[in-house]
Amino acid sequence: MTDTTETEYNEEELNKIIENLCWSKSEEFKKLGYEALTGKDIWDCVSDKYIKKGVPPLHQVVNDILSLKTTQFMNWMTMRAFKGTF
């Protein structure tokens, strides 16, 4: 028998978790040569798809951040440049 206790987080704790994940992903991208990248850039890219449907459960947000590829990020940046939404 397994204990599946779920931890409840308040909004501040959730924001800190997401901020740390985005920072970690930006550091990963920096090691790949994307020097001018910030955690905010990562969050802006990931959260862009939440505009219509709202923010999904935490596990989905974590997956979206950690599975973000450089090509996805660069496509998003290119589309922003075309739209002029910098």
Stockholm file with secondary structure:
# STOCKHOLM 1.0

chainA/1-86         MTDTTETEYNEEELNKIIENLCWSKSEEFKKLGYEALTGKDIWDCVSDKYIKKGVPPLHQVVNDILSLKTTQFMNWMTMRAFKGTF
#=GR chainA/1-86 SS CCCCCCCCCCHHHHHHHHHHHHHHHHHHHHHTTCTTCCHHHHHHHHHGGGTTTCCCCHHHHHHHHHTCCHHHHHHHHHHHHHHTCC
#=GC SS_cons        CCCCCCCCCCHHHHHHHHHHHHHHHHHHHHHTTCTTCCHHHHHHHHHGGGTTTCCCCHHHHHHHHHTCCHHHHHHHHHHHHHHTCC
//
